Amino acid sequence: MATFKHPSKKKRLIKAGTQTKWAPFWTVFKIYGKGMRVHPSRHTEVKRHWRRTKIRA
């Protein structure tokens, strides 16, 4: 990839980077209740890995 990235492309890449993170831990309690042990990644909207799935930036 080029050293200089266009600002609009950089913005898209930043957004994609934040979408791959797990959901916050407190959302587990909010959705499933106090007793459930569920991993936060289960209800993350976009699951993407840099090697597996590419974005069209």
N, CA, C and O atoms as a GROMACS GRO file, in nm:
protein
  228
    1MET      N    1   0.084  -0.118   0.000
    1MET     CA    2   0.000   0.000   0.000
    1MET      C    3   0.089   0.125   0.000
    1MET      O    4   0.201   0.122   0.052
    2ALA      N    5   0.040   0.229  -0.056
    2ALA     CA    6   0.116   0.352  -0.069
    2ALA      C    7   0.142   0.415   0.067
    2ALA      O    8   0.064   0.398   0.161
    3THR      N    9   0.252   0.488   0.077
    3THR     CA   10   0.285   0.557   0.201
    3THR      C   11   0.184   0.669   0.226
    3THR      O   12   0.134   0.684   0.338
    4PHE      N   13   0.155   0.745   0.122
    4PHE     CA   14   0.055   0.852   0.134
    4PHE      C   15  -0.082   0.795   0.103
    4PHE      O   16  -0.105   0.743  -0.006
    5LYS      N   17  -0.172   0.806   0.198
    5LYS     CA   18  -0.308   0.758   0.179
    5LYS      C   19  -0.402   0.876   0.167
    5LYS      O   20  -0.391   0.973   0.243
    6HIS      N   21  -0.494   0.869   0.074
    6HIS     CA   22  -0.592   0.975   0.056
    6HIS      C   23  -0.679   0.984   0.181
    6HIS      O   24  -0.715   0.880   0.237
    7PRO      N   25  -0.714   1.104   0.225
    7PRO     CA   26  -0.791   1.120   0.350
    7PRO      C   27  -0.922   1.041   0.352
    7PRO      O   28  -0.960   0.988   0.456
    8SER      N   29  -0.993   1.034   0.238
    8SER     CA   30  -1.120   0.962   0.237
    8SER      C   31  -1.098   0.812   0.253
    8SER      O   32  -1.176   0.744   0.320
    9LYS      N   33  -0.992   0.760   0.191
    9LYS     CA   34  -0.960   0.618   0.205
    9LYS      C   35  -0.917   0.587   0.348
    9LYS      O   36  -0.953   0.484   0.404
   10LYS      N   37  -0.841   0.678   0.405
   10LYS     CA   38  -0.793   0.662   0.542
   10LYS      C   39  -0.912   0.657   0.639
   10LYS      O   40  -0.913   0.580   0.735
   11LYS      N   41  -1.013   0.740   0.611
   11LYS     CA   42  -1.132   0.744   0.695
   11LYS      C   43  -1.207   0.611   0.689
   11LYS      O   44  -1.255   0.561   0.791
   12ARG      N   45  -1.217   0.554   0.569
   12ARG     CA   46  -1.284   0.425   0.552
   12ARG      C   47  -1.209   0.314   0.624
   12ARG      O   48  -1.270   0.227   0.686
   13LEU      N   49  -1.076   0.317   0.616
   13LEU     CA   50  -0.994   0.215   0.682
   13LEU      C   51  -1.006   0.225   0.835
   13LEU      O   52  -1.010   0.124   0.904
   14ILE      N   53  -1.012   0.347   0.886
   14ILE     CA   54  -1.026   0.368   1.030
   14ILE      C   55  -1.160   0.315   1.078
   14ILE      O   56  -1.168   0.250   1.182
   15LYS      N   57  -1.266   0.342   1.002
   15LYS     CA   58  -1.399   0.293   1.039
   15LYS      C   59  -1.402   0.141   1.039
   15LYS      O   60  -1.458   0.080   1.130
   16ALA      N   61  -1.342   0.080   0.938
   16ALA     CA   62  -1.339  -0.066   0.929
   16ALA      C   63  -1.260  -0.125   1.045
   16ALA      O   64  -1.293  -0.233   1.095
   17GLY      N   65  -1.155  -0.056   1.087
   17GLY     CA   66  -1.074  -0.103   1.199
   17GLY      C   67  -1.150  -0.103   1.330
   17GLY      O   68  -1.131  -0.192   1.413
   18THR      N   69  -1.236  -0.004   1.350
   18THR     CA   70  -1.313   0.002   1.475
   18THR      C   71  -1.428  -0.097   1.473
   18THR      O   72  -1.472  -0.142   1.579
   19GLN      N   73  -1.479  -0.133   1.355
   19GLN     CA   74  -1.591  -0.226   1.346
   19GLN      C   75  -1.550  -0.369   1.380
   19GLN      O   76  -1.635  -0.450   1.416
   20THR      N   77  -1.422  -0.400   1.369
   20THR     CA   78  -1.378  -0.537   1.393
   20THR      C   79  -1.362  -0.567   1.541
   20THR      O   80  -1.345  -0.683   1.578
   21LYS      N   81  -1.367  -0.467   1.626
   21LYS     CA   82  -1.349  -0.489   1.769
   21LYS      C   83  -1.472  -0.554   1.830
   21LYS      O   84  -1.581  -0.550   1.773
   22TRP      N   85  -1.453  -0.616   1.948
   22TRP     CA   86  -1.564  -0.676   2.020
   22TRP      C   87  -1.656  -0.567   2.072
   22TRP      O   88  -1.617  -0.451   2.087
   23ALA      N   89  -1.779  -0.607   2.098
   23ALA     CA   90  -1.874  -0.515   2.161
   23ALA      C   91  -1.830  -0.492   2.306
   23ALA      O   92  -1.760  -0.577   2.361
   24PRO      N   93  -1.869  -0.380   2.368
   24PRO     CA   94  -1.832  -0.356   2.508
   24PRO      C   95  -1.891  -0.465   2.600
   24PRO      O   96  -1.998  -0.518   2.573
   25PHE      N   97  -1.819  -0.496   2.708
   25PHE     CA   98  -1.860  -0.608   2.795
   25PHE      C   99  -1.995  -0.584   2.861
   25PHE      O  100  -2.067  -0.680   2.890
   26TRP      N  101  -2.031  -0.457   2.885
   26TRP     CA  102  -2.157  -0.430   2.955
   26TRP      C  103  -2.279  -0.458   2.867
   26TRP      O  104  -2.390  -0.471   2.919
   27THR      N  105  -2.260  -0.468   2.735
   27THR     CA  106  -2.374  -0.499   2.648
   27THR      C  107  -2.422  -0.643   2.667
   27THR      O  108  -2.537  -0.674   2.638
   28VAL      N  109  -2.332  -0.731   2.716
   28VAL     CA  110  -2.371  -0.869   2.744
   28VAL      C  111  -2.478  -0.870   2.852
   28VAL      O  112  -2.580  -0.938   2.838
   29PHE      N  113  -2.458  -0.795   2.960
   29PHE     CA  114  -2.555  -0.789   3.069
   29PHE      C  115  -2.685  -0.724   3.023
   29PHE      O  116  -2.794  -0.764   3.064
   30LYS      N  117  -2.671  -0.623   2.937
   30LYS     CA  118  -2.788  -0.550   2.890
   30LYS      C  119  -2.876  -0.639   2.801
   30LYS      O  120  -2.999  -0.634   2.811
   31ILE      N  121  -2.815  -0.719   2.715
   31ILE     CA  122  -2.891  -0.801   2.620
   31ILE      C  123  -2.938  -0.932   2.684
   31ILE      O  124  -3.055  -0.968   2.672
   32TYR      N  125  -2.846  -1.002   2.750
   32TYR     CA  126  -2.875  -1.139   2.795
   32TYR      C  127  -2.913  -1.149   2.943
   32TYR      O  128  -2.967  -1.251   2.985
   33GLY      N  129  -2.886  -1.046   3.021
   33GLY     CA  130  -2.914  -1.053   3.164
   33GLY      C  131  -2.788  -1.082   3.244
   33GLY      O  132  -2.681  -1.106   3.188
   34LYS      N  133  -2.803  -1.080   3.376
   34LYS     CA  134  -2.687  -1.088   3.464
   34LYS      C  135  -2.624  -1.228   3.468
   34LYS      O  136  -2.502  -1.240   3.478
   35GLY      N  137  -2.705  -1.332   3.458
   35GLY     CA  138  -2.655  -1.469   3.477
   35GLY      C  139  -2.588  -1.531   3.355
   35GLY      O  140  -2.517  -1.630   3.369
   36MET      N  141  -2.608  -1.476   3.237
   36MET     CA  142  -2.556  -1.539   3.115
   36MET      C  143  -2.409  -1.510   3.096
   36MET      O  144  -2.363  -1.397   3.114
   37ARG      N  145  -2.335  -1.614   3.059
   37ARG     CA  146  -2.193  -1.597   3.026
   37ARG      C  147  -2.178  -1.610   2.875
   37ARG      O  148  -2.171  -1.720   2.821
   38VAL      N  149  -2.175  -1.497   2.810
   38VAL     CA  150  -2.169  -1.491   2.664
   38VAL      C  151  -2.050  -1.404   2.626
   38VAL      O  152  -2.023  -1.304   2.692
   39HIS      N  153  -1.979  -1.442   2.522
   39HIS     CA  154  -1.863  -1.364   2.478
   39HIS      C  155  -1.910  -1.240   2.405
   39HIS      O  156  -2.004  -1.247   2.326
   40PRO      N  157  -1.846  -1.124   2.429
   40PRO     CA  158  -1.888  -0.998   2.364
   40PRO      C  159  -1.880  -1.001   2.212
   40PRO      O  160  -1.949  -0.924   2.145
   41SER      N  161  -1.797  -1.088   2.156
   41SER     CA  162  -1.786  -1.091   2.010
   41SER      C  163  -1.909  -1.151   1.943
   41SER      O  164  -1.927  -1.138   1.822
   42ARG      N  165  -1.994  -1.216   2.022
   42ARG     CA  166  -2.112  -1.281   1.964
   42ARG      C  167  -2.209  -1.180   1.903
   42ARG      O  168  -2.271  -1.209   1.801
   43HIS      N  169  -2.223  -1.064   1.963
   43HIS     CA  170  -2.314  -0.965   1.909
   43HIS      C  171  -2.242  -0.841   1.858
   43HIS      O  172  -2.288  -0.728   1.874
   44THR      N  173  -2.126  -0.865   1.795
   44THR     CA  174  -2.056  -0.759   1.724
   44THR      C  175  -2.112  -0.754   1.582
   44THR      O  176  -2.130  -0.858   1.518
   45GLU      N  177  -2.139  -0.634   1.533
   45GLU     CA  178  -2.206  -0.620   1.402
   45GLU      C  179  -2.122  -0.677   1.288
   45GLU      O  180  -2.166  -0.767   1.217
   46VAL      N  181  -2.001  -0.625   1.271
   46VAL     CA  182  -1.918  -0.665   1.158
   46VAL      C  183  -1.800  -0.746   1.210
   46VAL      O  184  -1.720  -0.696   1.289
   47LYS      N  185  -1.789  -0.870   1.166
   47LYS     CA  186  -1.674  -0.952   1.204
   47LYS      C  187  -1.585  -0.964   1.081
   47LYS      O  188  -1.625  -1.020   0.979
   48ARG      N  189  -1.466  -0.911   1.091
   48ARG     CA  190  -1.375  -0.909   0.977
   48ARG      C  191  -1.233  -0.926   1.029
   48ARG      O  192  -1.199  -0.877   1.137
   49HIS      N  193  -1.151  -0.994   0.953
   49HIS     CA  194  -1.012  -1.010   0.989
   49HIS      C  195  -0.928  -0.959   0.873
   49HIS      O  196  -0.967  -0.973   0.757
   50TRP      N  197  -0.815  -0.902   0.904
   50TRP     CA  198  -0.735  -0.838   0.800
   50TRP      C  199  -0.684  -0.938   0.697
   50TRP      O  200  -0.658  -0.902   0.583
   51ARG      N  201  -0.671  -1.064   0.736
   51ARG     CA  202  -0.620  -1.164   0.643
   51ARG      C  203  -0.731  -1.237   0.570
   51ARG      O  204  -0.715  -1.275   0.454
   52ARG      N  205  -0.843  -1.255   0.635
   52ARG     CA  206  -0.952  -1.338   0.583
   52ARG      C  207  -1.042  -1.261   0.486
   52ARG      O  208  -1.061  -1.304   0.372
   53THR      N  209  -1.097  -1.149   0.531
   53THR     CA  210  -1.195  -1.076   0.452
   53THR      C  211  -1.142  -0.935   0.424
   53THR      O  212  -1.108  -0.862   0.517
   54LYS      N  213  -1.137  -0.897   0.300
   54LYS     CA  214  -1.086  -0.765   0.262
   54LYS      C  215  -1.202  -0.667   0.249
   54LYS      O  216  -1.316  -0.706   0.224
   55ILE      N  217  -1.171  -0.538   0.265
   55ILE     CA  218  -1.271  -0.434   0.244
   55ILE      C  219  -1.240  -0.365   0.112
   55ILE      O  220  -1.127  -0.366   0.064
   56ARG      N  221  -1.343  -0.307   0.056
   56ARG     CA  222  -1.324  -0.236  -0.071
   56ARG      C  223  -1.304  -0.089  -0.041
   56ARG      O  224  -1.398  -0.010  -0.047
   57ALA      N  225  -1.182  -0.053  -0.007
   57ALA     CA  226  -1.152   0.086   0.031
   57ALA      C  227  -1.092   0.163  -0.084
   57ALA      O  228  -1.061   0.281  -0.069
   0.00000   0.00000   0.00000
